[in-house]
Amino acid sequence: MYNRQIPKINETISKTGKAIVALGCSFVQAQGAIDDALFENYEWEYLGMGHPLRIKVDKKQAEELIKKYPELRPDPDHKINFVDMEYKNSFVNVLCKKYFEGEYAPINLGIRGCGNRATIKELYFRPEINWDKIKELIVIYVPSGIERFDFVNDAWEEHFHWKAMWPNPVETPSNCREHLWEGYNKGLYSEKFGIIEQIGHMQELLNFCKLKNAKLIVTPGFDRRYDKEYFEGELSYVITRDMNGTLKEKHFPGLLQHGNNHKNLAELWPWDTMFCPKGHKTFIDLSMSQEPSIADKSDFFFQFLGNRTPNGWVTACAHPGAKAHDYFAKALHERILEK
């Protein structure tokens, strides 16, 4: 979130007393959710995983586009900054403005590149929002990958308050923090570690919802591992490591060490809040379902990095497109009315 968005949020809260807050990574922030007409009428450049797409226009074309679309801004590096257009097309904004016709204030706390520790804690680092004036609050949590681990970005940029690590090897560290990646990869991460982390983050979110009397809806962005049977299976392993960090796992179908029961631990996740839009486990699966020419819709969406899906439901940066955000918003609207 950017500071410029907060006055409008507070203005709507003052009028309606209602808000919908969305939590997650770039799938919530709506990276790549640019108007379809721009994708269809201009060439785009893919700069690599994790990077926003860059439109290929000259200075004159850029000026014309900025004049035509009020949410676009000039950007010295990218020629045009599409962030505000992405926010406009994000599912939480479409849900509140199109489907609820302005009845709720949209609060988009999605952070590109971050994990769940970061996005849930963002709830506490936005005191400028008039939370106490919200009489009716809905929280839509779109969990990111289980493996992501966030720590504070002490530069404390306006939007990017966090840095995320993945359990990937770093061959040639370019700065001191990349050594953390090696430690996370070799000394910390396991599937069980990730699941317990997610259960812990969820307790924090549940406490927030209880404090604010908020309703909670959970749909993973792309990770299908948020599954009760999967959680129970991975939690039933006892994890040990040798001095090199190599994992050693032993499976115990009953009680674990120290008397902890993996099934009880898995029950801490609120499975009754899980929402499968149109029968799909994740937001990206919902998006893929709308591509008639793709035979295997369960295939991993990273195959489209650099190549937008035929009908634009998944972008070339492998994120849900603008029409996918609208479709998800419609499904969420139906879910909320049902409840």
C-alpha positions as CSV (number, residue, x, y, z in Angstrom):
1,M,0.0,0.0,0.0
2,Y,1.1,3.6,-0.7
3,N,0.4,6.6,1.5
4,R,-1.6,8.3,-1.3
5,Q,-4.2,5.6,-1.1
6,I,-5.1,6.1,2.6
7,P,-7.2,9.3,2.4
8,K,-9.6,7.7,0.0
9,I,-9.9,4.6,2.1
10,N,-10.7,6.6,5.2
11,E,-13.2,8.8,3.4
12,T,-15.1,5.7,2.3
13,I,-14.9,4.2,5.8
14,S,-16.4,7.4,7.2
15,K,-19.3,7.2,4.8
16,T,-20.1,3.5,5.0
17,G,-18.5,2.1,8.1
18,K,-17.6,-1.0,6.1
19,A,-14.4,-2.3,4.6
20,I,-12.9,-5.4,2.9
21,V,-9.2,-5.9,3.4
22,A,-7.1,-8.3,1.2
23,L,-3.9,-9.9,2.4
24,G,-1.3,-11.6,0.3
25,C,1.6,-11.2,-2.1
26,S,1.7,-9.9,-5.7
27,F,-1.4,-11.9,-6.5
28,V,-3.3,-9.5,-4.1
29,Q,-1.4,-6.4,-5.1
30,A,-2.4,-7.4,-8.6
31,Q,1.0,-7.4,-10.4
32,G,0.4,-7.6,-14.1
33,A,-3.4,-6.8,-13.9
34,I,-3.2,-4.2,-16.6
35,D,-6.1,-3.3,-18.9
36,D,-6.4,-5.9,-21.6
37,A,-6.6,-3.2,-24.3
38,L,-3.0,-2.2,-23.5
39,F,-1.8,-5.8,-23.7
40,E,-3.5,-6.2,-27.0
41,N,-2.4,-3.0,-28.7
42,Y,1.2,-2.7,-27.6
43,E,4.3,-4.8,-27.3
44,W,5.5,-5.8,-23.9
45,E,8.9,-6.8,-22.5
46,Y,9.4,-9.6,-20.0
47,L,12.4,-8.8,-17.7
48,G,12.5,-12.0,-15.7
49,M,10.7,-13.7,-12.8
50,G,9.5,-11.3,-10.1
51,H,9.8,-8.2,-12.3
52,P,6.8,-6.2,-13.6
53,L,6.3,-6.2,-17.4
54,R,7.6,-3.2,-19.3
55,I,5.6,-1.7,-22.1
56,K,7.6,-0.9,-25.3
57,V,6.7,2.6,-26.2
58,D,8.6,5.7,-27.2
59,K,8.4,9.0,-25.3
60,K,5.6,10.4,-27.3
61,Q,3.5,7.2,-27.0
62,A,4.1,7.2,-23.2
63,E,2.9,10.8,-22.9
64,E,-0.2,9.9,-24.9
65,L,-1.0,6.9,-22.7
66,I,-0.5,8.9,-19.5
67,K,-2.9,11.5,-20.8
68,K,-5.5,8.9,-21.8
69,Y,-5.4,6.8,-18.6
70,P,-5.5,9.0,-15.4
71,E,-4.2,6.1,-13.2
72,L,-0.9,5.9,-15.1
73,R,2.1,7.9,-14.0
74,P,5.5,8.6,-15.5
75,D,8.4,6.5,-14.3
76,P,12.0,7.3,-15.3
77,D,13.0,3.6,-15.3
78,H,9.9,1.9,-16.8
79,K,8.7,4.9,-18.9
80,I,5.2,4.3,-17.4
81,N,4.3,3.2,-13.9
82,F,1.3,0.9,-14.0
83,V,0.9,0.3,-10.2
84,D,-2.2,2.4,-9.8
85,M,-3.9,0.7,-12.7
86,E,-3.0,-2.7,-11.2
87,Y,-4.6,-1.6,-7.9
88,K,-7.7,-0.4,-9.8
89,N,-8.0,-3.8,-11.4
90,S,-7.2,-5.8,-8.2
91,F,-10.0,-8.2,-7.1
92,V,-10.6,-6.4,-3.8
93,N,-11.1,-3.0,-5.6
94,V,-13.4,-4.6,-8.2
95,L,-15.3,-6.5,-5.5
96,C,-15.9,-3.3,-3.5
97,K,-16.6,-0.8,-6.3
98,K,-18.2,-2.9,-9.0
99,Y,-20.0,-5.8,-7.2
100,F,-20.8,-4.0,-3.9
101,E,-21.2,-0.6,-5.7
102,G,-19.1,1.3,-3.2
103,E,-20.7,-0.2,-0.1
104,Y,-17.2,-1.3,1.2
105,A,-13.9,0.5,1.3
106,P,-11.2,-1.7,-0.4
107,I,-8.0,-2.0,1.6
108,N,-5.3,-3.8,-0.5
109,L,-2.4,-4.8,1.7
110,G,-0.8,-7.2,-0.9
111,I,2.9,-6.8,-1.1
112,R,4.8,-8.0,-4.2
113,G,7.4,-10.6,-3.5
114,C,6.5,-11.2,0.1
115,G,5.2,-14.1,2.1
116,N,2.6,-14.5,4.8
117,R,4.5,-13.4,7.8
118,A,4.8,-10.0,6.2
119,T,1.3,-9.6,4.8
120,I,-0.5,-10.4,8.0
121,K,1.8,-8.1,10.1
122,E,1.0,-5.3,7.7
123,L,-2.4,-5.1,9.5
124,Y,-0.5,-3.6,12.4
125,F,1.8,-1.2,10.5
126,R,-1.0,0.8,8.9
127,P,-2.3,2.9,11.9
128,E,-3.2,5.7,9.6
129,I,-6.2,3.6,8.5
130,N,-9.3,4.4,10.6
131,W,-9.7,0.8,11.8
132,D,-11.8,1.8,14.8
133,K,-14.4,3.4,12.6
134,I,-15.1,0.1,10.7
135,K,-18.3,-1.5,11.9
136,E,-18.3,-4.3,9.4
137,L,-15.0,-5.9,8.2
138,I,-14.3,-8.8,5.9
139,V,-10.8,-10.1,5.5
140,I,-9.8,-12.0,2.4
141,Y,-6.5,-13.8,2.9
142,V,-4.8,-15.1,-0.2
143,P,-1.8,-17.1,1.2
144,S,1.4,-17.0,-0.7
145,G,3.9,-19.9,-1.0
146,I,4.5,-21.9,2.2
147,E,8.2,-21.7,1.7
148,R,8.5,-17.9,1.9
149,F,10.0,-16.4,5.1
150,D,10.0,-12.7,5.7
151,F,12.1,-10.4,7.8
152,V,11.9,-6.7,8.3
153,N,13.3,-4.3,5.7
154,D,14.9,-1.8,8.0
155,A,15.1,0.7,5.2
156,W,11.3,0.8,5.8
157,E,10.4,2.0,2.4
158,E,6.9,3.4,1.8
159,H,5.5,0.2,0.4
160,F,8.1,-2.5,0.9
161,H,8.4,-3.0,4.6
162,W,9.7,-6.6,4.3
163,K,12.2,-8.8,2.5
164,A,11.4,-12.5,1.7
165,M,13.7,-15.5,1.5
166,W,13.2,-18.7,-0.4
167,P,14.9,-22.0,0.5
168,N,17.1,-21.8,-2.6
169,P,20.9,-22.1,-2.8
170,V,22.8,-18.9,-3.5
171,E,25.9,-19.7,-5.6
172,T,27.6,-16.3,-5.4
173,P,26.2,-14.0,-2.7
174,S,26.3,-10.3,-3.8
175,N,25.6,-8.9,-0.3
176,C,25.7,-10.0,3.3
177,R,22.0,-10.7,3.5
178,E,22.1,-13.4,0.9
179,H,24.0,-15.5,3.3
180,L,20.7,-15.7,5.2
181,W,19.3,-17.6,2.2
182,E,22.0,-20.3,2.6
183,G,21.2,-20.6,6.3
184,Y,17.5,-20.7,5.6
185,N,18.0,-23.4,2.9
186,K,20.4,-25.6,4.9
187,G,19.5,-25.0,8.5
188,L,15.9,-24.0,8.8
189,Y,13.5,-25.0,6.0
190,S,11.6,-28.2,5.7
191,E,8.0,-28.7,4.6
192,K,7.1,-29.2,8.2
193,F,8.8,-25.9,9.2
194,G,6.8,-24.1,6.5
195,I,3.5,-25.5,7.6
196,I,4.0,-24.8,11.3
197,E,5.0,-21.2,10.3
198,Q,1.8,-20.8,8.4
199,I,-0.3,-22.2,11.2
200,G,1.4,-19.7,13.5
201,H,0.7,-16.8,11.2
202,M,-2.9,-17.8,10.9
203,Q,-3.3,-17.6,14.7
204,E,-2.2,-14.0,14.6
205,L,-4.8,-13.3,11.8
206,L,-7.5,-15.2,13.7
207,N,-6.8,-13.0,16.8
208,F,-7.1,-9.9,14.6
209,C,-10.4,-11.0,13.2
210,K,-11.7,-11.8,16.7
211,L,-10.7,-8.4,18.0
212,K,-12.3,-6.6,15.0
213,N,-15.3,-9.0,14.8
214,A,-14.3,-9.6,11.2
215,K,-15.3,-12.4,8.8
216,L,-12.5,-14.4,7.2
217,I,-12.3,-15.9,3.7
218,V,-9.2,-17.9,2.7
219,T,-8.2,-18.8,-0.9
220,P,-4.5,-19.5,-1.7
221,G,-3.0,-17.6,-4.5
222,F,-1.2,-20.5,-6.2
223,D,0.1,-23.0,-3.6
224,R,-2.1,-26.1,-3.5
225,R,-0.4,-27.4,-0.3
226,Y,-3.0,-25.6,2.0
227,D,-4.8,-28.9,2.4
228,K,-5.7,-30.7,5.6
229,E,-4.5,-34.1,4.5
230,Y,-1.2,-32.7,3.3
231,F,-0.7,-30.7,6.5
232,E,-1.3,-33.8,8.6
233,G,1.0,-35.9,6.5
234,E,4.0,-33.5,6.7
235,L,3.4,-32.7,10.4
236,S,3.7,-36.4,11.2
237,Y,7.5,-36.4,10.3
238,V,10.2,-35.9,13.0
239,I,12.9,-33.7,11.4
240,T,16.6,-34.0,12.2
241,R,19.6,-32.5,10.4
242,D,23.3,-33.5,10.2
243,M,26.1,-30.9,10.5
244,N,25.8,-30.1,6.8
245,G,22.1,-29.3,7.1
246,T,21.0,-32.4,5.3
247,L,17.5,-33.3,6.4
248,K,16.7,-36.6,7.9
249,E,13.0,-37.5,8.3
250,K,11.2,-40.2,10.3
251,H,7.5,-40.9,10.0
252,F,5.4,-41.4,13.0
253,P,1.7,-41.9,12.3
254,G,0.8,-41.4,15.9
255,L,2.2,-39.1,18.6
256,L,5.3,-37.0,17.8
257,Q,8.2,-36.2,20.0
258,H,7.3,-34.3,23.3
259,G,3.7,-35.7,23.0
260,N,2.6,-33.4,20.2
261,N,-0.1,-34.8,18.0
262,H,0.2,-33.7,14.4
263,K,-3.6,-33.9,13.8
264,N,-4.3,-31.5,16.7
265,L,-1.7,-29.1,15.2
266,A,-3.3,-29.3,11.8
267,E,-6.7,-28.5,13.3
268,L,-5.4,-25.1,14.3
269,W,-5.9,-24.1,10.7
270,P,-9.5,-22.8,10.2
271,W,-10.5,-25.2,7.4
272,D,-14.0,-23.9,7.5
273,T,-12.8,-20.5,6.1
274,M,-11.3,-22.1,3.0
275,F,-13.1,-21.0,-0.2
276,C,-12.6,-22.8,-3.5
277,P,-13.9,-20.3,-6.1
278,K,-16.0,-22.1,-8.8
279,G,-14.5,-25.4,-7.3
280,H,-10.9,-24.4,-7.7
281,K,-8.3,-24.6,-4.9
282,T,-6.4,-21.5,-5.8
283,F,-6.7,-18.1,-7.5
284,I,-4.4,-19.2,-10.3
285,D,-6.4,-22.4,-10.9
286,L,-9.5,-20.3,-11.2
287,S,-7.7,-18.2,-13.8
288,M,-6.4,-21.1,-15.8
289,S,-9.8,-22.7,-15.9
290,Q,-11.0,-20.0,-18.3
291,E,-8.4,-20.8,-21.0
292,P,-10.2,-23.2,-23.4
293,S,-7.1,-24.0,-25.5
294,I,-5.0,-25.2,-22.6
295,A,-5.6,-28.9,-22.3
296,D,-4.0,-29.5,-18.9
297,K,-5.3,-26.7,-16.7
298,S,-3.6,-28.2,-13.6
299,D,-0.2,-27.6,-15.2
300,F,2.0,-25.2,-13.3
301,F,1.4,-21.6,-14.3
302,F,5.1,-20.7,-14.5
303,Q,5.1,-22.2,-18.0
304,F,3.6,-18.9,-19.1
305,L,6.5,-16.8,-17.9
306,G,7.3,-14.5,-20.8
307,N,4.2,-15.8,-22.8
308,R,0.8,-14.5,-21.9
309,T,-1.9,-17.2,-22.1
310,P,-4.0,-17.1,-25.3
311,N,-6.9,-15.3,-23.8
312,G,-5.0,-13.2,-21.3
313,W,-6.3,-14.9,-18.1
314,V,-2.6,-15.3,-17.0
315,T,-0.1,-12.6,-17.7
316,A,3.4,-13.0,-19.1
317,C,4.7,-12.4,-15.6
318,A,2.7,-15.5,-14.5
319,H,0.0,-13.6,-12.5
320,P,-3.8,-13.5,-12.9
321,G,-4.8,-10.9,-15.5
322,A,-7.3,-8.1,-15.0
323,K,-10.2,-10.3,-16.2
324,A,-9.2,-13.0,-13.7
325,H,-9.3,-10.5,-10.9
326,D,-12.8,-9.5,-12.0
327,Y,-13.9,-13.2,-12.1
328,F,-12.4,-13.9,-8.6
329,A,-14.2,-10.7,-7.3
330,K,-17.5,-12.0,-8.7
331,A,-17.0,-15.4,-7.0
332,L,-16.2,-13.7,-3.7
333,H,-19.2,-11.5,-4.0
334,E,-21.4,-14.6,-4.4
335,R,-19.7,-16.2,-1.4
336,I,-20.1,-13.2,0.8
337,L,-23.8,-12.9,-0.1
338,E,-24.3,-16.7,0.7
339,K,-22.8,-16.2,4.2
